[in-house]
Amino acid sequence: MGESPESSRELELIDAGAIEGIPELRFRADKHRAETSRWLAFVIVALLAGSVAAHYAVIVWLHLSGRAETASALDRIFEVWLPIISGLSSSAVTYYFTKERA
């Protein structure tokens, strides 16, 4: 019996040559942490600004379309949401500006 085609493929090696000039990638934890905290601070502040703008836009639209009772229900949701998102925003901004002192 002869060799199977699979066994002859396994024994065959191809020399690809030397690979040179690939720089070593370094992970800098402090740089990564600084970029992440900066990104999170901007996203949370943008979320605060966007939610306030969207709330007032919807309230104006509801009043103009004659649905004032629905606007009062939406106000209750915003009264709960505003302290949460403003607390997150202030914490993120405080951390962003004071991270060098820690």
C-alpha positions as a Markdown table, in Angstrom:
| # | Residue | x | y | z |
|---|---|---|---|---|
| 1 | Met | 0.0 | 0.0 | 0.0 |
| 2 | Gly | 1.2 | 3.5 | -0.7 |
| 3 | Glu | 1.1 | 6.6 | 1.3 |
| 4 | Ser | -2.2 | 8.4 | 1.7 |
| 5 | Pro | -2.5 | 11.9 | 0.3 |
| 6 | Glu | -3.1 | 13.3 | 3.8 |
| 7 | Ser | 0.1 | 11.9 | 5.3 |
| 8 | Ser | 2.2 | 13.3 | 2.5 |
| 9 | Arg | 0.7 | 16.8 | 3.1 |
| 10 | Glu | 1.6 | 16.7 | 6.8 |
| 11 | Leu | 5.2 | 15.9 | 6.1 |
| 12 | Glu | 5.7 | 18.7 | 3.6 |
| 13 | Leu | 7.1 | 21.9 | 5.1 |
| 14 | Ile | 7.3 | 25.2 | 3.4 |
| 15 | Asp | 10.0 | 27.6 | 4.4 |
| 16 | Ala | 8.5 | 31.1 | 4.5 |
| 17 | Gly | 11.7 | 32.9 | 5.4 |
| 18 | Ala | 12.4 | 35.2 | 8.3 |
| 19 | Ile | 10.0 | 37.9 | 9.5 |
| 20 | Glu | 11.7 | 41.0 | 10.6 |
| 21 | Gly | 10.8 | 44.5 | 11.5 |
| 22 | Ile | 7.7 | 43.9 | 13.6 |
| 23 | Pro | 7.7 | 46.3 | 16.5 |
| 24 | Glu | 6.6 | 45.1 | 19.9 |
| 25 | Leu | 3.3 | 46.6 | 20.9 |
| 26 | Arg | 3.3 | 48.0 | 24.4 |
| 27 | Phe | 0.2 | 48.3 | 26.5 |
| 28 | Arg | 0.3 | 51.4 | 28.8 |
| 29 | Ala | -2.3 | 51.0 | 31.5 |
| 30 | Asp | -2.1 | 54.6 | 32.6 |
| 31 | Lys | -2.7 | 55.9 | 29.1 |
| 32 | His | -5.6 | 53.5 | 28.6 |
| 33 | Arg | -7.2 | 54.5 | 31.9 |
| 34 | Ala | -6.9 | 58.2 | 31.1 |
| 35 | Glu | -8.5 | 57.8 | 27.6 |
| 36 | Thr | -11.3 | 55.6 | 29.0 |
| 37 | Ser | -12.1 | 58.1 | 31.8 |
| 38 | Arg | -12.0 | 61.0 | 29.3 |
| 39 | Trp | -14.3 | 59.1 | 27.0 |
| 40 | Leu | -16.8 | 58.2 | 29.7 |
| 41 | Ala | -16.9 | 61.7 | 31.1 |
| 42 | Phe | -17.8 | 63.1 | 27.7 |
| 43 | Val | -20.4 | 60.4 | 27.0 |
| 44 | Ile | -22.1 | 60.9 | 30.3 |
| 45 | Val | -22.2 | 64.7 | 30.0 |
| 46 | Ala | -23.5 | 64.3 | 26.4 |
| 47 | Leu | -26.2 | 61.9 | 27.7 |
| 48 | Leu | -27.2 | 64.5 | 30.3 |
| 49 | Ala | -27.4 | 67.3 | 27.7 |
| 50 | Gly | -29.3 | 65.1 | 25.2 |
| 51 | Ser | -31.8 | 63.9 | 27.8 |
| 52 | Val | -32.6 | 67.5 | 28.9 |
| 53 | Ala | -32.9 | 68.6 | 25.3 |
| 54 | Ala | -35.1 | 65.7 | 24.3 |
| 55 | His | -37.3 | 66.2 | 27.4 |
| 56 | Tyr | -38.0 | 69.8 | 26.6 |
| 57 | Ala | -38.5 | 69.1 | 22.9 |
| 58 | Val | -41.1 | 66.4 | 23.8 |
| 59 | Ile | -42.8 | 68.7 | 26.4 |
| 60 | Val | -43.1 | 71.5 | 23.9 |
| 61 | Trp | -44.5 | 69.1 | 21.2 |
| 62 | Leu | -47.0 | 67.7 | 23.7 |
| 63 | His | -48.2 | 71.1 | 24.7 |
| 64 | Leu | -48.5 | 72.3 | 21.1 |
| 65 | Ser | -50.4 | 69.1 | 20.1 |
| 66 | Gly | -52.9 | 69.6 | 23.0 |
| 67 | Arg | -51.8 | 66.7 | 25.2 |
| 68 | Ala | -50.9 | 68.6 | 28.4 |
| 69 | Glu | -52.0 | 65.7 | 30.7 |
| 70 | Thr | -49.4 | 63.5 | 29.1 |
| 71 | Ala | -46.8 | 66.1 | 29.6 |
| 72 | Ser | -47.4 | 66.1 | 33.3 |
| 73 | Ala | -46.8 | 62.3 | 33.4 |
| 74 | Leu | -43.6 | 62.8 | 31.4 |
| 75 | Asp | -42.5 | 65.4 | 33.9 |
| 76 | Arg | -42.6 | 62.8 | 36.7 |
| 77 | Ile | -40.2 | 60.5 | 34.7 |
| 78 | Phe | -37.9 | 63.4 | 34.2 |
| 79 | Glu | -38.0 | 64.3 | 37.9 |
| 80 | Val | -36.6 | 60.8 | 38.7 |
| 81 | Trp | -34.1 | 60.7 | 35.7 |
| 82 | Leu | -32.5 | 64.1 | 36.2 |
| 83 | Pro | -30.9 | 63.6 | 39.7 |
| 84 | Ile | -29.6 | 60.2 | 38.5 |
| 85 | Ile | -27.9 | 61.4 | 35.3 |
| 86 | Ser | -26.7 | 64.7 | 36.9 |
| 87 | Gly | -25.1 | 62.7 | 39.7 |
| 88 | Leu | -23.3 | 60.4 | 37.2 |
| 89 | Ser | -22.2 | 63.5 | 35.2 |
| 90 | Ser | -20.8 | 65.3 | 38.2 |
| 91 | Ser | -19.0 | 62.2 | 39.4 |
| 92 | Ala | -17.5 | 61.6 | 35.9 |
| 93 | Val | -16.4 | 65.2 | 35.5 |
| 94 | Thr | -14.9 | 65.3 | 39.0 |
| 95 | Tyr | -12.9 | 62.2 | 38.5 |
| 96 | Tyr | -11.7 | 63.4 | 35.1 |
| 97 | Phe | -10.4 | 66.7 | 36.5 |
| 98 | Thr | -8.9 | 65.2 | 39.7 |
| 99 | Lys | -7.5 | 61.9 | 38.5 |
| 100 | Glu | -3.9 | 63.2 | 38.7 |
| 101 | Arg | -4.1 | 63.9 | 42.4 |
| 102 | Ala | -5.2 | 60.3 | 43.3 |
